């Protein structure tokens, strides 16, 4: 395994050598309007290196260096970009066992992530470790339905953040999954979970109506869909108003393009998720003009390609 500092130094060099594939595009309306490119990941699970070449599902795919190079390329092509993660940054490789999430946060900061949700596995090193990691990154952890008042995470998160990109005002808020049954009490301490549906409606109303955001995005680690009555992204979409996009995680769902669902007000809401392990980088382009949105999506699949670290 590479030394962590050496890997971080090499990350920028790796970005010089890149090939990529871009998938299909869907369009919902057109107008002269302002443009924003949303890039997103979820459930990367400490996959800093690509999957091994002998992996049966994702041979040679993924890797932070390749993702960083692709993000850099897109930023050179697009004026306004938001880079978001839907949680479960940690756990899954020896990097987490050895370094407790520090290299993941350093590398995401180097890539210029704008915000992340909190996943259940982000508690795997304990809540003290999560609080330490949250204080090290250049990006905020967003979670509106966890009450961390009596934990070391108090003051380490935001319920939402507003981003100004050109003439656009984009509101992003976070939702976390119920931790009972998923996370040992010793790892999450006195974290209190509150109703995500009610929280989502409160956040969307605040961002859409009070703060006058053009776009409202939910970063969710609830999961895409369940067979029972457990709250999921689909439940959030159907029972709230004012959310444009839900970027999800937890269920490791590979959506080749965003699912279109109907919100409580009859308007469309999109749900996106990129599987797991960092083998995909999701891309969604919005152009906003009044009530008209131009929407396109590319699922940028990290395939095997050759690059050299000099």
Number of C-alpha atoms within 10 A of each C-alpha: 7 9 7 16 11 9 16 17 10 14 21 17 15 19 21 17 15 17 13 14 10 13 12 11 13 14 12 11 12 13 13 12 15 17 22 21 21 18 23 25 29 34 30 28 22 25 24 23 20 21 20 13 12 9 10 8 10 17 15 18 22 26 20 24 27 30 25 21 22 21 20 16 14 16 14 11 10 11 12 18 21 19 20 23 27 32 31 27 28 28 21 16 13 13 22 21 14 9 11 21 23 20 19 24 21 18 20 22 16 15 19 18 21 18 27 28 31 27 27 22 21 25 23 22 17 18 21 16 19 24 18 16 19 18 17 14 20 16 17 20 24 27 25 22 23 23 17 19 12 11 16 18 22 13 11 16 22 16 19 24 16 15 15 12 15 11 11 19 18 21 24 26 28 32 31 27 24 21 18 12 7 10 17 13 14 11 19 24 18 16 20 16 17 16 15 24 20 13 21 25 17 14 25 26 19 17 26 19 12 10 14 14 20 21 24 23 24 28 30 34 30 26 22 25 15 13 5 7 8 12 18 23 27 22 20 25 27 18 15 21 22 24 26 19 22 28 29 31 34 24 18 17 18 15 15 19 22 24 16 15 17 16 21 15 11 10 15 18 24 21 22 29 31 30 23 22 25 27 26 25 23 27 25 22 21 20 22 22 16 10 8 15 23 19 20 18 23 20 25 21 19 23 18 17 12 8 15 10 12 7
